[in-house]
Amino acid sequence: MNLHLSLTPMISLIAGILVLIVPRLLNFIVAIYLIVIGLVGLFGVGAFQFK
């Protein structure tokens, strides 16, 4: 049995749970998400591959 987990849904799930537990984290989670999406958009996904 193979299990493939994608990073984006896992991050979204963890962020959603944290927002439910500590609503004040919403600003930080949204800010971090927007920064990461912006960096991926500027540099492309290939620039963040670790070897």
FISEKE-147976 format. One record per residue: residue in one letter; chain; x, y, z of N, C-alpha, C, O in turn. Coordinates in nm, 2 decimals, m for minus. Layout:
% FISEKE-147976
<pt><residu>A</residu><chaine>A</chaine><n_east>X</n_east><n_north>Y</n_north><n_up>Z</n_up><ca_east>X</ca_east><ca_north>Y</ca_north><ca_up>Z</ca_up><c_east>X</c_east><c_north>Y</c_north><c_up>Z</c_up><o_east>X</o_east><o_north>Y</o_north><o_up>Z</o_up></pt>
...
//
This chain:
% FISEKE-147976
<pt><residu>M</residu><chaine>A</chaine><n_east>0.08</n_east><n_north>m0.12</n_north><n_up>0.00</n_up><ca_east>0.00</ca_east><ca_north>0.00</ca_north><ca_up>0.00</ca_up><c_east>0.09</c_east><c_north>0.12</c_north><c_up>0.00</c_up><o_east>0.17</o_east><o_north>0.14</o_north><o_up>0.09</o_up></pt>
<pt><residu>N</residu><chaine>A</chaine><n_east>0.07</n_east><n_north>0.21</n_north><n_up>m0.10</n_up><ca_east>0.14</ca_east><ca_north>0.33</ca_north><ca_up>m0.11</ca_up><c_east>0.06</c_east><c_north>0.45</c_north><c_up>m0.06</c_up><o_east>m0.06</o_east><o_north>0.46</o_north><o_up>m0.09</o_up></pt>
<pt><residu>L</residu><chaine>A</chaine><n_east>0.12</n_east><n_north>0.54</n_north><n_up>0.02</n_up><ca_east>0.05</ca_east><ca_north>0.65</ca_north><ca_up>0.07</ca_up><c_east>0.13</c_east><c_north>0.78</c_north><c_up>0.03</c_up><o_east>0.25</o_east><o_north>0.79</o_north><o_up>0.07</o_up></pt>
<pt><residu>H</residu><chaine>A</chaine><n_east>0.07</n_east><n_north>0.86</n_north><n_up>m0.05</n_up><ca_east>0.14</ca_east><ca_north>0.98</ca_north><ca_up>m0.10</ca_up><c_east>0.07</c_east><c_north>1.10</c_north><c_up>m0.03</c_up><o_east>m0.05</o_east><o_north>1.12</o_north><o_up>m0.05</o_up></pt>
<pt><residu>L</residu><chaine>A</chaine><n_east>0.14</n_east><n_north>1.18</n_north><n_up>0.04</n_up><ca_east>0.09</ca_east><ca_north>1.30</ca_north><ca_up>0.11</ca_up><c_east>0.15</c_east><c_north>1.42</c_north><c_up>0.04</c_up><o_east>0.27</o_east><o_north>1.43</o_north><o_up>0.02</o_up></pt>
<pt><residu>S</residu><chaine>A</chaine><n_east>0.07</n_east><n_north>1.51</n_north><n_up>0.01</n_up><ca_east>0.11</ca_east><ca_north>1.64</ca_north><ca_up>m0.05</ca_up><c_east>0.13</c_east><c_north>1.74</c_north><c_up>0.06</c_up><o_east>0.06</o_east><o_north>1.73</o_north><o_up>0.17</o_up></pt>
<pt><residu>L</residu><chaine>A</chaine><n_east>0.23</n_east><n_north>1.83</n_north><n_up>0.05</n_up><ca_east>0.26</ca_east><ca_north>1.92</ca_north><ca_up>0.15</ca_up><c_east>0.15</c_east><c_north>2.03</c_north><c_up>0.17</c_up><o_east>0.12</o_east><o_north>2.06</o_north><o_up>0.29</o_up></pt>
<pt><residu>T</residu><chaine>A</chaine><n_east>0.09</n_east><n_north>2.08</n_north><n_up>0.07</n_up><ca_east>m0.01</ca_east><ca_north>2.19</ca_north><ca_up>0.08</ca_up><c_east>m0.13</c_east><c_north>2.15</c_north><c_up>0.16</c_up><o_east>m0.17</o_east><o_north>2.22</o_north><o_up>0.25</o_up></pt>
<pt><residu>P</residu><chaine>A</chaine><n_east>m0.19</n_east><n_north>2.03</n_north><n_up>0.14</n_up><ca_east>m0.31</ca_east><ca_north>2.00</ca_north><ca_up>0.22</ca_up><c_east>m0.27</c_east><c_north>1.97</c_north><c_up>0.37</c_up><o_east>m0.35</o_east><o_north>2.01</o_north><o_up>0.46</o_up></pt>
<pt><residu>M</residu><chaine>A</chaine><n_east>m0.15</n_east><n_north>1.92</n_north><n_up>0.39</n_up><ca_east>m0.11</ca_east><ca_north>1.90</ca_north><ca_up>0.53</ca_up><c_east>m0.09</c_east><c_north>2.03</c_north><c_up>0.60</c_up><o_east>m0.13</o_east><o_north>2.05</o_north><o_up>0.72</o_up></pt>
<pt><residu>I</residu><chaine>A</chaine><n_east>m0.03</n_east><n_north>2.13</n_north><n_up>0.54</n_up><ca_east>m0.01</ca_east><ca_north>2.26</ca_north><ca_up>0.60</ca_up><c_east>m0.15</c_east><c_north>2.33</c_north><c_up>0.62</c_up><o_east>m0.17</o_east><o_north>2.39</o_north><o_up>0.72</o_up></pt>
<pt><residu>S</residu><chaine>A</chaine><n_east>m0.24</n_east><n_north>2.32</n_north><n_up>0.53</n_up><ca_east>m0.37</ca_east><ca_north>2.38</ca_north><ca_up>0.54</ca_up><c_east>m0.44</c_east><c_north>2.31</c_north><c_up>0.66</c_up><o_east>m0.51</o_east><o_north>2.39</o_north><o_up>0.73</o_up></pt>
<pt><residu>L</residu><chaine>A</chaine><n_east>m0.44</n_east><n_north>2.18</n_north><n_up>0.67</n_up><ca_east>m0.50</ca_east><ca_north>2.12</ca_north><ca_up>0.78</ca_up><c_east>m0.45</c_east><c_north>2.16</c_north><c_up>0.92</c_up><o_east>m0.52</o_east><o_north>2.19</o_north><o_up>1.01</o_up></pt>
<pt><residu>I</residu><chaine>A</chaine><n_east>m0.32</n_east><n_north>2.16</n_north><n_up>0.93</n_up><ca_east>m0.25</ca_east><ca_north>2.21</ca_north><ca_up>1.05</ca_up><c_east>m0.29</c_east><c_north>2.35</c_north><c_up>1.08</c_up><o_east>m0.31</o_east><o_north>2.39</o_north><o_up>1.20</o_up></pt>
<pt><residu>A</residu><chaine>A</chaine><n_east>m0.28</n_east><n_north>2.44</n_north><n_up>0.98</n_up><ca_east>m0.32</ca_east><ca_north>2.58</ca_north><ca_up>1.00</ca_up><c_east>m0.46</c_east><c_north>2.60</c_north><c_up>1.05</c_up><o_east>m0.49</o_east><o_north>2.68</o_north><o_up>1.13</o_up></pt>
<pt><residu>G</residu><chaine>A</chaine><n_east>m0.55</n_east><n_north>2.52</n_north><n_up>0.99</n_up><ca_east>m0.69</ca_east><ca_north>2.53</ca_north><ca_up>1.02</ca_up><c_east>m0.72</c_east><c_north>2.49</c_north><c_up>1.17</c_up><o_east>m0.79</o_east><o_north>2.55</o_north><o_up>1.24</o_up></pt>
<pt><residu>I</residu><chaine>A</chaine><n_east>m0.65</n_east><n_north>2.38</n_north><n_up>1.21</n_up><ca_east>m0.66</ca_east><ca_north>2.34</ca_north><ca_up>1.35</ca_up><c_east>m0.61</c_east><c_north>2.44</c_north><c_up>1.45</c_up><o_east>m0.67</o_east><o_north>2.47</o_north><o_up>1.55</o_up></pt>
<pt><residu>L</residu><chaine>A</chaine><n_east>m0.49</n_east><n_north>2.50</n_north><n_up>1.41</n_up><ca_east>m0.43</ca_east><ca_north>2.60</ca_north><ca_up>1.50</ca_up><c_east>m0.52</c_east><c_north>2.72</c_north><c_up>1.51</c_up><o_east>m0.53</o_east><o_north>2.78</o_north><o_up>1.61</o_up></pt>
<pt><residu>V</residu><chaine>A</chaine><n_east>m0.58</n_east><n_north>2.76</n_north><n_up>1.40</n_up><ca_east>m0.67</ca_east><ca_north>2.88</ca_north><ca_up>1.40</ca_up><c_east>m0.79</c_east><c_north>2.85</c_north><c_up>1.49</c_up><o_east>m0.84</o_east><o_north>2.94</o_north><o_up>1.56</o_up></pt>
<pt><residu>L</residu><chaine>A</chaine><n_east>m0.84</n_east><n_north>2.73</n_north><n_up>1.49</n_up><ca_east>m0.96</ca_east><ca_north>2.69</ca_north><ca_up>1.57</ca_up><c_east>m0.92</c_east><c_north>2.70</c_north><c_up>1.72</c_up><o_east>m0.99</o_east><o_north>2.74</o_north><o_up>1.81</o_up></pt>
<pt><residu>I</residu><chaine>A</chaine><n_east>m0.80</n_east><n_north>2.65</n_north><n_up>1.75</n_up><ca_east>m0.75</ca_east><ca_north>2.65</ca_north><ca_up>1.89</ca_up><c_east>m0.71</c_east><c_north>2.78</c_north><c_up>1.94</c_up><o_east>m0.75</o_east><o_north>2.82</o_north><o_up>2.05</o_up></pt>
<pt><residu>V</residu><chaine>A</chaine><n_east>m0.63</n_east><n_north>2.86</n_north><n_up>1.86</n_up><ca_east>m0.58</ca_east><ca_north>2.99</ca_north><ca_up>1.90</ca_up><c_east>m0.61</c_east><c_north>3.09</c_north><c_up>1.78</c_up><o_east>m0.53</o_east><o_north>3.10</o_north><o_up>1.69</o_up></pt>
<pt><residu>P</residu><chaine>A</chaine><n_east>m0.73</n_east><n_north>3.15</n_north><n_up>1.79</n_up><ca_east>m0.77</ca_east><ca_north>3.24</ca_north><ca_up>1.68</ca_up><c_east>m0.67</c_east><c_north>3.36</c_north><c_up>1.65</c_up><o_east>m0.67</o_east><o_north>3.41</o_north><o_up>1.54</o_up></pt>
<pt><residu>R</residu><chaine>A</chaine><n_east>m0.59</n_east><n_north>3.40</n_north><n_up>1.75</n_up><ca_east>m0.50</ca_east><ca_north>3.50</ca_north><ca_up>1.73</ca_up><c_east>m0.39</c_east><c_north>3.47</c_north><c_up>1.63</c_up><o_east>m0.32</o_east><o_north>3.56</o_north><o_up>1.57</o_up></pt>
<pt><residu>L</residu><chaine>A</chaine><n_east>m0.37</n_east><n_north>3.34</n_north><n_up>1.60</n_up><ca_east>m0.27</ca_east><ca_north>3.30</ca_north><ca_up>1.51</ca_up><c_east>m0.31</c_east><c_north>3.32</c_north><c_up>1.36</c_up><o_east>m0.22</o_east><o_north>3.31</o_north><o_up>1.27</o_up></pt>
<pt><residu>L</residu><chaine>A</chaine><n_east>m0.43</n_east><n_north>3.35</n_north><n_up>1.34</n_up><ca_east>m0.48</ca_east><ca_north>3.37</ca_north><ca_up>1.20</ca_up><c_east>m0.40</c_east><c_north>3.47</c_north><c_up>1.13</c_up><o_east>m0.36</o_east><o_north>3.44</o_north><o_up>1.01</o_up></pt>
<pt><residu>N</residu><chaine>A</chaine><n_east>m0.37</n_east><n_north>3.58</n_north><n_up>1.18</n_up><ca_east>m0.29</ca_east><ca_north>3.68</ca_north><ca_up>1.11</ca_up><c_east>m0.15</c_east><c_north>3.63</c_north><c_up>1.07</c_up><o_east>m0.11</o_east><o_north>3.65</o_north><o_up>0.96</o_up></pt>
<pt><residu>F</residu><chaine>A</chaine><n_east>m0.09</n_east><n_north>3.56</n_north><n_up>1.16</n_up><ca_east>0.05</ca_east><ca_north>3.51</ca_north><ca_up>1.13</ca_up><c_east>0.04</c_east><c_north>3.40</c_north><c_up>1.03</c_up><o_east>0.13</o_east><o_north>3.39</o_north><o_up>0.94</o_up></pt>
<pt><residu>I</residu><chaine>A</chaine><n_east>m0.06</n_east><n_north>3.31</n_north><n_up>1.04</n_up><ca_east>m0.07</ca_east><ca_north>3.20</ca_north><ca_up>0.94</ca_up><c_east>m0.10</c_east><c_north>3.25</c_north><c_up>0.80</c_up><o_east>m0.04</o_east><o_north>3.21</o_north><o_up>0.71</o_up></pt>
<pt><residu>V</residu><chaine>A</chaine><n_east>m0.19</n_east><n_north>3.35</n_north><n_up>0.79</n_up><ca_east>m0.22</ca_east><ca_north>3.41</ca_north><ca_up>0.66</ca_up><c_east>m0.09</c_east><c_north>3.48</c_north><c_up>0.61</c_up><o_east>m0.06</o_east><o_north>3.47</o_north><o_up>0.49</o_up></pt>
<pt><residu>A</residu><chaine>A</chaine><n_east>m0.02</n_east><n_north>3.55</n_north><n_up>0.69</n_up><ca_east>0.10</ca_east><ca_north>3.63</ca_north><ca_up>0.64</ca_up><c_east>0.20</c_east><c_north>3.53</c_north><c_up>0.60</c_up><o_east>0.26</o_east><o_north>3.55</o_north><o_up>0.49</o_up></pt>
<pt><residu>I</residu><chaine>A</chaine><n_east>0.23</n_east><n_north>3.42</n_north><n_up>0.67</n_up><ca_east>0.33</ca_east><ca_north>3.33</ca_north><ca_up>0.63</ca_up><c_east>0.29</c_east><c_north>3.26</c_north><c_up>0.50</c_up><o_east>0.37</o_east><o_north>3.24</o_north><o_up>0.41</o_up></pt>
<pt><residu>Y</residu><chaine>A</chaine><n_east>0.16</n_east><n_north>3.22</n_north><n_up>0.49</n_up><ca_east>0.11</ca_east><ca_north>3.16</ca_north><ca_up>0.37</ca_up><c_east>0.13</c_east><c_north>3.25</c_north><c_up>0.25</c_up><o_east>0.18</o_east><o_north>3.20</o_north><o_up>0.14</o_up></pt>
<pt><residu>L</residu><chaine>A</chaine><n_east>0.09</n_east><n_north>3.37</n_north><n_up>0.26</n_up><ca_east>0.11</ca_east><ca_north>3.47</ca_north><ca_up>0.15</ca_up><c_east>0.25</c_east><c_north>3.49</c_north><c_up>0.11</c_up><o_east>0.29</o_east><o_north>3.50</o_north><o_up>m0.01</o_up></pt>
<pt><residu>I</residu><chaine>A</chaine><n_east>0.34</n_east><n_north>3.49</n_north><n_up>0.21</n_up><ca_east>0.49</ca_east><ca_north>3.51</ca_north><ca_up>0.18</ca_up><c_east>0.54</c_east><c_north>3.39</c_north><c_up>0.10</c_up><o_east>0.61</o_east><o_north>3.40</o_north><o_up>0.00</o_up></pt>
<pt><residu>V</residu><chaine>A</chaine><n_east>0.50</n_east><n_north>3.27</n_north><n_up>0.15</n_up><ca_east>0.55</ca_east><ca_north>3.14</ca_north><ca_up>0.09</ca_up><c_east>0.49</c_east><c_north>3.13</c_north><c_up>m0.06</c_up><o_east>0.57</o_east><o_north>3.10</o_north><o_up>m0.15</o_up></pt>
<pt><residu>I</residu><chaine>A</chaine><n_east>0.37</n_east><n_north>3.16</n_north><n_up>m0.08</n_up><ca_east>0.31</ca_east><ca_north>3.16</ca_north><ca_up>m0.21</ca_up><c_east>0.37</c_east><c_north>3.26</c_north><c_up>m0.30</c_up><o_east>0.40</o_east><o_north>3.23</o_north><o_up>m0.42</o_up></pt>
<pt><residu>G</residu><chaine>A</chaine><n_east>0.40</n_east><n_north>3.38</n_north><n_up>m0.25</n_up><ca_east>0.47</ca_east><ca_north>3.48</ca_north><ca_up>m0.33</ca_up><c_east>0.61</c_east><c_north>3.44</c_north><c_up>m0.37</c_up><o_east>0.65</o_east><o_north>3.46</o_north><o_up>m0.48</o_up></pt>
<pt><residu>L</residu><chaine>A</chaine><n_east>0.68</n_east><n_north>3.38</n_north><n_up>m0.28</n_up><ca_east>0.82</ca_east><ca_north>3.33</ca_north><ca_up>m0.31</ca_up><c_east>0.82</c_east><c_north>3.22</c_north><c_up>m0.41</c_up><o_east>0.90</o_east><o_north>3.22</o_north><o_up>m0.50</o_up></pt>
<pt><residu>V</residu><chaine>A</chaine><n_east>0.72</n_east><n_north>3.13</n_north><n_up>m0.40</n_up><ca_east>0.71</ca_east><ca_north>3.02</ca_north><ca_up>m0.50</ca_up><c_east>0.67</c_east><c_north>3.08</c_north><c_up>m0.63</c_up><o_east>0.72</o_east><o_north>3.03</o_north><o_up>m0.74</o_up></pt>
<pt><residu>G</residu><chaine>A</chaine><n_east>0.59</n_east><n_north>3.18</n_north><n_up>m0.63</n_up><ca_east>0.55</ca_east><ca_north>3.24</ca_north><ca_up>m0.76</ca_up><c_east>0.66</c_east><c_north>3.32</c_north><c_up>m0.83</c_up><o_east>0.68</o_east><o_north>3.32</o_north><o_up>m0.95</o_up></pt>
<pt><residu>L</residu><chaine>A</chaine><n_east>0.75</n_east><n_north>3.38</n_north><n_up>m0.75</n_up><ca_east>0.86</ca_east><ca_north>3.45</ca_north><ca_up>m0.80</ca_up><c_east>0.97</c_east><c_north>3.36</c_north><c_up>m0.85</c_up><o_east>1.03</o_east><o_north>3.38</o_north><o_up>m0.96</o_up></pt>
<pt><residu>F</residu><chaine>A</chaine><n_east>1.01</n_east><n_north>3.27</n_north><n_up>m0.77</n_up><ca_east>1.13</ca_east><ca_north>3.18</ca_north><ca_up>m0.80</ca_up><c_east>1.09</c_east><c_north>3.05</c_north><c_up>m0.86</c_up><o_east>1.18</o_east><o_north>2.98</o_north><o_up>m0.91</o_up></pt>
<pt><residu>G</residu><chaine>A</chaine><n_east>0.97</n_east><n_north>3.01</n_north><n_up>m0.86</n_up><ca_east>0.93</ca_east><ca_north>2.88</ca_north><ca_up>m0.91</ca_up><c_east>0.95</c_east><c_north>2.77</c_north><c_up>m0.81</c_up><o_east>1.03</o_east><o_north>2.79</o_north><o_up>m0.71</o_up></pt>
<pt><residu>V</residu><chaine>A</chaine><n_east>0.88</n_east><n_north>2.66</n_north><n_up>m0.83</n_up><ca_east>0.89</ca_east><ca_north>2.55</ca_north><ca_up>m0.73</ca_up><c_east>1.03</c_east><c_north>2.49</c_north><c_up>m0.74</c_up><o_east>1.08</o_east><o_north>2.44</o_north><o_up>m0.64</o_up></pt>
<pt><residu>G</residu><chaine>A</chaine><n_east>1.09</n_east><n_north>2.48</n_north><n_up>m0.85</n_up><ca_east>1.22</ca_east><ca_north>2.42</ca_north><ca_up>m0.87</ca_up><c_east>1.33</c_east><c_north>2.48</c_north><c_up>m0.79</c_up><o_east>1.43</o_east><o_north>2.42</o_north><o_up>m0.76</o_up></pt>
<pt><residu>A</residu><chaine>A</chaine><n_east>1.32</n_east><n_north>2.61</n_north><n_up>m0.76</n_up><ca_east>1.42</ca_east><ca_north>2.68</ca_north><ca_up>m0.68</ca_up><c_east>1.43</c_east><c_north>2.63</c_north><c_up>m0.53</c_up><o_east>1.53</o_east><o_north>2.66</o_north><o_up>m0.47</o_up></pt>
<pt><residu>F</residu><chaine>A</chaine><n_east>1.32</n_east><n_north>2.57</n_north><n_up>m0.49</n_up><ca_east>1.31</ca_east><ca_north>2.53</ca_north><ca_up>m0.35</ca_up><c_east>1.34</c_east><c_north>2.38</c_north><c_up>m0.33</c_up><o_east>1.31</o_east><o_north>2.32</o_north><o_up>m0.22</o_up></pt>
<pt><residu>Q</residu><chaine>A</chaine><n_east>1.40</n_east><n_north>2.31</n_north><n_up>m0.43</n_up><ca_east>1.43</ca_east><ca_north>2.17</ca_north><ca_up>m0.41</ca_up><c_east>1.56</c_east><c_north>2.16</c_north><c_up>m0.34</c_up><o_east>1.66</o_east><o_north>2.21</o_north><o_up>m0.38</o_up></pt>
<pt><residu>F</residu><chaine>A</chaine><n_east>1.56</n_east><n_north>2.08</n_north><n_up>m0.24</n_up><ca_east>1.68</ca_east><ca_north>2.05</ca_north><ca_up>m0.16</ca_up><c_east>1.75</c_east><c_north>1.93</c_north><c_up>m0.21</c_up><o_east>1.69</o_east><o_north>1.82</o_north><o_up>m0.23</o_up></pt>
<pt><residu>K</residu><chaine>A</chaine><n_east>1.88</n_east><n_north>1.93</n_north><n_up>m0.22</n_up><ca_east>1.96</ca_east><ca_north>1.81</ca_north><ca_up>m0.27</ca_up><c_east>2.05</c_east><c_north>1.77</c_north><c_up>m0.16</c_up><o_east>2.12</o_east><o_north>1.67</o_north><o_up>m0.18</o_up></pt>
//
